[in-house]
């Protein structure tokens, strides 16, 4: 079992990538479509938040914390 600090060190880069992907996605979507309503923004956030770990696992770069034990 890894310590809390070890988990944070593994996850921090992935959280940063997710935030960057969110900002870029919203910038692109709003520049093409225009302002989004709240429910539309929540859908974008959910797709990225749940899709990112799946993509990272399939690429084989997931942190050890995300692997099944």
Gaussian input, Z-matrix of N, CA and C with variables (Angstrom, degrees):
# hf/3-21g

backbone

0 1
 N
 C     1     B1
 C     2     B2     1     A1
 N     3     B3     2     A2     1     D1
 C     4     B4     3     A3     2     D2
 C     5     B5     4     A4     3     D3
 N     6     B6     5     A5     4     D4
 C     7     B7     6     A6     5     D5
 C     8     B8     7     A7     6     D6
 N     9     B9     8     A8     7     D7
 C    10    B10     9     A9     8     D8
 C    11    B11    10    A10     9     D9
 N    12    B12    11    A11    10    D10
 C    13    B13    12    A12    11    D11
 C    14    B14    13    A13    12    D12
 N    15    B15    14    A14    13    D13
 C    16    B16    15    A15    14    D14
 C    17    B17    16    A16    15    D15
 N    18    B18    17    A17    16    D16
 C    19    B19    18    A18    17    D17
 C    20    B20    19    A19    18    D18
 N    21    B21    20    A20    19    D19
 C    22    B22    21    A21    20    D20
 C    23    B23    22    A22    21    D21
 N    24    B24    23    A23    22    D22
 C    25    B25    24    A24    23    D23
 C    26    B26    25    A25    24    D24
 N    27    B27    26    A26    25    D25
 C    28    B28    27    A27    26    D26
 C    29    B29    28    A28    27    D27
 N    30    B30    29    A29    28    D28
 C    31    B31    30    A30    29    D29
 C    32    B32    31    A31    30    D30
 N    33    B33    32    A32    31    D31
 C    34    B34    33    A33    32    D32
 C    35    B35    34    A34    33    D33
 N    36    B36    35    A35    34    D34
 C    37    B37    36    A36    35    D35
 C    38    B38    37    A37    36    D36
 N    39    B39    38    A38    37    D37
 C    40    B40    39    A39    38    D38
 C    41    B41    40    A40    39    D39
 N    42    B42    41    A41    40    D40
 C    43    B43    42    A42    41    D41
 C    44    B44    43    A43    42    D42
 N    45    B45    44    A44    43    D43
 C    46    B46    45    A45    44    D44
 C    47    B47    46    A46    45    D45
 N    48    B48    47    A47    46    D46
 C    49    B49    48    A48    47    D47
 C    50    B50    49    A49    48    D48
 N    51    B51    50    A50    49    D49
 C    52    B52    51    A51    50    D50
 C    53    B53    52    A52    51    D51
 N    54    B54    53    A53    52    D52
 C    55    B55    54    A54    53    D53
 C    56    B56    55    A55    54    D54
 N    57    B57    56    A56    55    D55
 C    58    B58    57    A57    56    D56
 C    59    B59    58    A58    57    D57
 N    60    B60    59    A59    58    D58
 C    61    B61    60    A60    59    D59
 C    62    B62    61    A61    60    D60
 N    63    B63    62    A62    61    D61
 C    64    B64    63    A63    62    D62
 C    65    B65    64    A64    63    D63
 N    66    B66    65    A65    64    D64
 C    67    B67    66    A66    65    D65
 C    68    B68    67    A67    66    D66
 N    69    B69    68    A68    67    D67
 C    70    B70    69    A69    68    D68
 C    71    B71    70    A70    69    D69
 N    72    B72    71    A71    70    D70
 C    73    B73    72    A72    71    D71
 C    74    B74    73    A73    72    D72
 N    75    B75    74    A74    73    D73
 C    76    B76    75    A75    74    D74
 C    77    B77    76    A76    75    D75
 N    78    B78    77    A77    76    D76
 C    79    B79    78    A78    77    D77
 C    80    B80    79    A79    78    D78
 N    81    B81    80    A80    79    D79
 C    82    B82    81    A81    80    D80
 C    83    B83    82    A82    81    D81
 N    84    B84    83    A83    82    D82
 C    85    B85    84    A84    83    D83
 C    86    B86    85    A85    84    D84
 N    87    B87    86    A86    85    D85
 C    88    B88    87    A87    86    D86
 C    89    B89    88    A88    87    D87
 N    90    B90    89    A89    88    D88
 C    91    B91    90    A90    89    D89
 C    92    B92    91    A91    90    D90
 N    93    B93    92    A92    91    D91
 C    94    B94    93    A93    92    D92
 C    95    B95    94    A94    93    D93
 N    96    B96    95    A95    94    D94
 C    97    B97    96    A96    95    D95
 C    98    B98    97    A97    96    D96
 N    99    B99    98    A98    97    D97
 C   100   B100    99    A99    98    D98
 C   101   B101   100   A100    99    D99
 N   102   B102   101   A101   100   D100
 C   103   B103   102   A102   101   D101
 C   104   B104   103   A103   102   D102
 N   105   B105   104   A104   103   D103
 C   106   B106   105   A105   104   D104
 C   107   B107   106   A106   105   D105
 N   108   B108   107   A107   106   D106
 C   109   B109   108   A108   107   D107
 C   110   B110   109   A109   108   D108
 N   111   B111   110   A110   109   D109
 C   112   B112   111   A111   110   D110
 C   113   B113   112   A112   111   D111
 N   114   B114   113   A113   112   D112
 C   115   B115   114   A114   113   D113
 C   116   B116   115   A115   114   D114
 N   117   B117   116   A116   115   D115
 C   118   B118   117   A117   116   D116
 C   119   B119   118   A118   117   D117
 N   120   B120   119   A119   118   D118
 C   121   B121   120   A120   119   D119
 C   122   B122   121   A121   120   D120
 N   123   B123   122   A122   121   D121
 C   124   B124   123   A123   122   D122
 C   125   B125   124   A124   123   D123
 N   126   B126   125   A125   124   D124
 C   127   B127   126   A126   125   D125
 C   128   B128   127   A127   126   D126
 N   129   B129   128   A128   127   D127
 C   130   B130   129   A129   128   D128
 C   131   B131   130   A130   129   D129
 N   132   B132   131   A131   130   D130
 C   133   B133   132   A132   131   D131
 C   134   B134   133   A133   132   D132
 N   135   B135   134   A134   133   D133
 C   136   B136   135   A135   134   D134
 C   137   B137   136   A136   135   D135
 N   138   B138   137   A137   136   D136
 C   139   B139   138   A138   137   D137
 C   140   B140   139   A139   138   D138
 N   141   B141   140   A140   139   D139
 C   142   B142   141   A141   140   D140
 C   143   B143   142   A142   141   D141
 N   144   B144   143   A143   142   D142
 C   145   B145   144   A144   143   D143
 C   146   B146   145   A145   144   D144
 N   147   B147   146   A146   145   D145
 C   148   B148   147   A147   146   D146
 C   149   B149   148   A148   147   D147
 N   150   B150   149   A149   148   D148
 C   151   B151   150   A150   149   D149
 C   152   B152   151   A151   150   D150
 N   153   B153   152   A152   151   D151
 C   154   B154   153   A153   152   D152
 C   155   B155   154   A154   153   D153
 N   156   B156   155   A155   154   D154
 C   157   B157   156   A156   155   D155
 C   158   B158   157   A157   156   D156
 N   159   B159   158   A158   157   D157
 C   160   B160   159   A159   158   D158
 C   161   B161   160   A160   159   D159
 N   162   B162   161   A161   160   D160
 C   163   B163   162   A162   161   D161
 C   164   B164   163   A163   162   D162
 N   165   B165   164   A164   163   D163
 C   166   B166   165   A165   164   D164
 C   167   B167   166   A166   165   D165
 N   168   B168   167   A167   166   D166
 C   169   B169   168   A168   167   D167
 C   170   B170   169   A169   168   D168
 N   171   B171   170   A170   169   D169
 C   172   B172   171   A171   170   D170
 C   173   B173   172   A172   171   D171
 N   174   B174   173   A173   172   D172
 C   175   B175   174   A174   173   D173
 C   176   B176   175   A175   174   D174
 N   177   B177   176   A176   175   D175
 C   178   B178   177   A177   176   D176
 C   179   B179   178   A178   177   D177
 N   180   B180   179   A179   178   D178
 C   181   B181   180   A180   179   D179
 C   182   B182   181   A181   180   D180
 N   183   B183   182   A182   181   D181
 C   184   B184   183   A183   182   D182
 C   185   B185   184   A184   183   D183
 N   186   B186   185   A185   184   D184
 C   187   B187   186   A186   185   D185
 C   188   B188   187   A187   186   D186
 N   189   B189   188   A188   187   D187
 C   190   B190   189   A189   188   D188
 C   191   B191   190   A190   189   D189
 N   192   B192   191   A191   190   D190
 C   193   B193   192   A192   191   D191
 C   194   B194   193   A193   192   D192
 N   195   B195   194   A194   193   D193
 C   196   B196   195   A195   194   D194
 C   197   B197   196   A196   195   D195
 N   198   B198   197   A197   196   D196
 C   199   B199   198   A198   197   D197
 C   200   B200   199   A199   198   D198
 N   201   B201   200   A200   199   D199
 C   202   B202   201   A201   200   D200
 C   203   B203   202   A202   201   D201
 N   204   B204   203   A203   202   D202
 C   205   B205   204   A204   203   D203
 C   206   B206   205   A205   204   D204

   B1=1.4491
   B2=1.5250
   B3=1.3209
   B4=1.4617
   B5=1.5167
   B6=1.3013
   B7=1.4570
   B8=1.5335
   B9=1.2981
   B10=1.4584
   B11=1.5225
   B12=1.3216
   B13=1.4669
   B14=1.5280
   B15=1.3200
   B16=1.4607
   B17=1.5146
   B18=1.3207
   B19=1.4662
   B20=1.5206
   B21=1.3302
   B22=1.4659
   B23=1.5190
   B24=1.3336
   B25=1.4755
   B26=1.5236
   B27=1.3305
   B28=1.4598
   B29=1.5254
   B30=1.3287
   B31=1.4623
   B32=1.5271
   B33=1.3127
   B34=1.4703
   B35=1.5326
   B36=1.3403
   B37=1.4710
   B38=1.5357
   B39=1.3138
   B40=1.4644
   B41=1.5258
   B42=1.3354
   B43=1.4622
   B44=1.5142
   B45=1.3156
   B46=1.4673
   B47=1.5331
   B48=1.3233
   B49=1.4697
   B50=1.5230
   B51=1.3238
   B52=1.4669
   B53=1.5365
   B54=1.3244
   B55=1.4704
   B56=1.5224
   B57=1.3218
   B58=1.4694
   B59=1.5256
   B60=1.3256
   B61=1.4687
   B62=1.5306
   B63=1.3269
   B64=1.4687
   B65=1.5233
   B66=1.3371
   B67=1.4613
   B68=1.5283
   B69=1.3050
   B70=1.4688
   B71=1.5244
   B72=1.3251
   B73=1.4693
   B74=1.5169
   B75=1.3362
   B76=1.4608
   B77=1.5214
   B78=1.3015
   B79=1.4610
   B80=1.5245
   B81=1.3254
   B82=1.4655
   B83=1.5256
   B84=1.3243
   B85=1.4656
   B86=1.5198
   B87=1.3413
   B88=1.4608
   B89=1.5276
   B90=1.3283
   B91=1.4663
   B92=1.5313
   B93=1.3188
   B94=1.4681
   B95=1.5263
   B96=1.3372
   B97=1.4644
   B98=1.5256
   B99=1.3146
   B100=1.4582
   B101=1.5209
   B102=1.3244
   B103=1.4667
   B104=1.5283
   B105=1.3198
   B106=1.4635
   B107=1.5160
   B108=1.3161
   B109=1.4544
   B110=1.5225
   B111=1.3292
   B112=1.4569
   B113=1.5262
   B114=1.3242
   B115=1.4622
   B116=1.5262
   B117=1.3248
   B118=1.4584
   B119=1.5297
   B120=1.3199
   B121=1.4639
   B122=1.5246
   B123=1.3214
   B124=1.4648
   B125=1.5277
   B126=1.3105
   B127=1.4679
   B128=1.5280
   B129=1.3304
   B130=1.4667
   B131=1.5246
   B132=1.3234
   B133=1.4620
   B134=1.5297
   B135=1.3281
   B136=1.4694
   B137=1.5223
   B138=1.3238
   B139=1.4734
   B140=1.5255
   B141=1.3098
   B142=1.4649
   B143=1.5210
   B144=1.3321
   B145=1.4637
   B146=1.5184
   B147=1.3283
   B148=1.4557
   B149=1.5254
   B150=1.3161
   B151=1.4551
   B152=1.5144
   B153=1.3270
   B154=1.4594
   B155=1.5275
   B156=1.3389
   B157=1.4719
   B158=1.5323
   B159=1.3154
   B160=1.4621
   B161=1.5224
   B162=1.3236
   B163=1.4650
   B164=1.5261
   B165=1.3256
   B166=1.4610
   B167=1.5280
   B168=1.3281
   B169=1.4764
   B170=1.5262
   B171=1.3274
   B172=1.4637
   B173=1.5271
   B174=1.3329
   B175=1.4612
   B176=1.5272
   B177=1.3321
   B178=1.4540
   B179=1.5173
   B180=1.3192
   B181=1.4605
   B182=1.5301
   B183=1.3106
   B184=1.4628
   B185=1.5256
   B186=1.3260
   B187=1.4653
   B188=1.5290
   B189=1.3137
   B190=1.4578
   B191=1.5279
   B192=1.3029
   B193=1.4652
   B194=1.5313
   B195=1.3245
   B196=1.4514
   B197=1.5306
   B198=1.2941
   B199=1.4623
   B200=1.5169
   B201=1.3066
   B202=1.4654
   B203=1.5099
   B204=1.3045
   B205=1.4588
   B206=1.5003
   A1=108.89
   A2=116.25
   A3=120.31
   A4=111.09
   A5=115.81
   A6=120.80
   A7=109.91
   A8=115.09
   A9=120.71
   A10=110.85
   A11=116.62
   A12=120.00
   A13=109.98
   A14=117.29
   A15=120.95
   A16=111.96
   A17=116.58
   A18=120.58
   A19=111.11
   A20=115.47
   A21=119.25
   A22=111.52
   A23=116.78
   A24=120.00
   A25=111.55
   A26=117.19
   A27=120.29
   A28=111.71
   A29=116.37
   A30=120.15
   A31=114.10
   A32=118.48
   A33=121.53
   A34=113.05
   A35=119.57
   A36=118.08
   A37=112.45
   A38=116.87
   A39=120.13
   A40=110.92
   A41=117.45
   A42=119.94
   A43=110.28
   A44=117.13
   A45=121.09
   A46=110.74
   A47=116.24
   A48=120.17
   A49=110.13
   A50=117.33
   A51=120.54
   A52=110.15
   A53=116.96
   A54=119.74
   A55=111.66
   A56=116.92
   A57=120.14
   A58=110.27
   A59=117.10
   A60=121.04
   A61=109.97
   A62=117.52
   A63=120.34
   A64=111.41
   A65=117.16
   A66=119.89
   A67=111.63
   A68=117.00
   A69=120.14
   A70=110.45
   A71=116.65
   A72=120.37
   A73=111.59
   A74=116.35
   A75=119.12
   A76=111.81
   A77=117.65
   A78=120.56
   A79=110.79
   A80=116.14
   A81=119.76
   A82=111.87
   A83=116.38
   A84=119.91
   A85=110.72
   A86=117.12
   A87=119.45
   A88=112.90
   A89=117.10
   A90=118.09
   A91=111.23
   A92=116.29
   A93=120.17
   A94=111.53
   A95=116.09
   A96=121.44
   A97=112.27
   A98=116.71
   A99=121.24
   A100=109.19
   A101=116.59
   A102=119.92
   A103=112.29
   A104=115.31
   A105=121.29
   A106=110.17
   A107=115.38
   A108=119.53
   A109=108.24
   A110=116.13
   A111=120.97
   A112=111.72
   A113=118.05
   A114=120.09
   A115=111.16
   A116=116.98
   A117=120.33
   A118=110.48
   A119=116.21
   A120=120.27
   A121=110.89
   A122=116.71
   A123=120.62
   A124=111.64
   A125=116.73
   A126=120.07
   A127=110.23
   A128=117.02
   A129=120.58
   A130=110.27
   A131=117.12
   A132=121.18
   A133=110.55
   A134=117.73
   A135=121.02
   A136=111.61
   A137=116.96
   A138=120.42
   A139=110.09
   A140=117.29
   A141=120.16
   A142=110.78
   A143=116.76
   A144=120.33
   A145=112.41
   A146=117.76
   A147=120.18
   A148=112.37
   A149=117.41
   A150=120.45
   A151=113.91
   A152=117.01
   A153=120.45
   A154=112.85
   A155=119.41
   A156=118.27
   A157=112.92
   A158=116.85
   A159=120.15
   A160=111.07
   A161=116.76
   A162=121.09
   A163=110.62
   A164=116.49
   A165=120.48
   A166=110.76
   A167=116.78
   A168=119.89
   A169=110.89
   A170=117.00
   A171=119.34
   A172=111.92
   A173=117.10
   A174=120.98
   A175=112.27
   A176=116.70
   A177=120.91
   A178=114.54
   A179=117.99
   A180=120.63
   A181=111.90
   A182=116.88
   A183=120.82
   A184=110.01
   A185=117.00
   A186=119.53
   A187=110.52
   A188=116.04
   A189=120.62
   A190=112.34
   A191=117.22
   A192=121.36
   A193=110.73
   A194=118.03
   A195=122.04
   A196=113.76
   A197=118.18
   A198=119.89
   A199=110.21
   A200=115.81
   A201=120.91
   A202=109.54
   A203=115.82
   A204=119.84
   A205=111.13
   D1=132.54
   D2=-179.09
   D3=-88.61
   D4=154.25
   D5=179.85
   D6=-73.45
   D7=167.25
   D8=178.89
   D9=-62.71
   D10=-41.55
   D11=179.17
   D12=-64.08
   D13=-40.11
   D14=177.84
   D15=-63.06
   D16=-39.92
   D17=177.61
   D18=-64.76
   D19=-43.72
   D20=179.30
   D21=-62.33
   D22=-39.52
   D23=178.49
   D24=-65.22
   D25=-33.36
   D26=178.13
   D27=-74.06
   D28=-36.80
   D29=-172.94
   D30=-89.56
   D31=-25.43
   D32=-175.49
   D33=-55.08
   D34=-46.16
   D35=178.96
   D36=-62.59
   D37=-35.00
   D38=179.95
   D39=-71.23
   D40=-37.51
   D41=175.02
   D42=-62.76
   D43=-40.26
   D44=179.05
   D45=-63.30
   D46=-42.63
   D47=178.95
   D48=-63.90
   D49=-42.43
   D50=179.30
   D51=-60.90
   D52=-43.33
   D53=178.87
   D54=-62.99
   D55=-42.39
   D56=178.34
   D57=-63.92
   D58=-43.71
   D59=178.82
   D60=-61.68
   D61=-40.48
   D62=177.76
   D63=-62.48
   D64=-48.37
   D65=-179.38
   D66=-62.35
   D67=-43.73
   D68=179.72
   D69=-65.65
   D70=-42.65
   D71=179.53
   D72=-60.89
   D73=-47.45
   D74=179.42
   D75=-64.65
   D76=-37.67
   D77=178.37
   D78=-63.19
   D79=-46.52
   D80=179.73
   D81=-66.09
   D82=-46.72
   D83=-178.28
   D84=-61.88
   D85=-45.76
   D86=-177.63
   D87=-71.75
   D88=-24.52
   D89=176.36
   D90=-76.95
   D91=-25.66
   D92=179.67
   D93=-90.86
   D94=-49.26
   D95=-172.28
   D96=-94.90
   D97=-32.96
   D98=-173.47
   D99=109.68
   D100=-174.64
   D101=-178.14
   D102=-60.48
   D103=141.11
   D104=179.09
   D105=-97.06
   D106=150.34
   D107=172.56
   D108=-79.27
   D109=168.02
   D110=-176.33
   D111=-58.34
   D112=-45.86
   D113=-176.60
   D114=-65.64
   D115=-32.74
   D116=177.70
   D117=-69.81
   D118=-39.93
   D119=177.29
   D120=-63.69
   D121=-40.30
   D122=178.88
   D123=-63.86
   D124=-35.84
   D125=177.16
   D126=-65.49
   D127=-43.46
   D128=178.37
   D129=-61.24
   D130=-45.28
   D131=179.39
   D132=-61.92
   D133=-44.00
   D134=-179.46
   D135=-63.74
   D136=-42.46
   D137=-179.73
   D138=-62.68
   D139=-43.42
   D140=-179.24
   D141=-71.27
   D142=-43.50
   D143=-177.55
   D144=-64.10
   D145=-38.09
   D146=179.63
   D147=-89.36
   D148=-25.65
   D149=-179.06
   D150=-80.49
   D151=-33.78
   D152=-177.57
   D153=-58.69
   D154=-50.74
   D155=179.35
   D156=-59.93
   D157=-35.44
   D158=178.38
   D159=-64.38
   D160=-44.73
   D161=179.33
   D162=-65.25
   D163=-42.55
   D164=-178.58
   D165=-64.77
   D166=-40.32
   D167=177.29
   D168=-64.47
   D169=-41.54
   D170=-178.65
   D171=-68.18
   D172=-28.21
   D173=176.40
   D174=-80.86
   D175=-13.52
   D176=178.06
   D177=82.19
   D178=20.23
   D179=-179.86
   D180=-115.58
   D181=20.20
   D182=-179.86
   D183=-71.27
   D184=145.11
   D185=176.65
   D186=-67.96
   D187=158.43
   D188=-178.93
   D189=-60.51
   D190=-27.09
   D191=-179.14
   D192=-63.50
   D193=-30.51
   D194=-177.77
   D195=-85.32
   D196=-8.43
   D197=-178.33
   D198=-81.50
   D199=149.76
   D200=178.18
   D201=-71.65
   D202=136.79
   D203=-179.42
   D204=-106.56

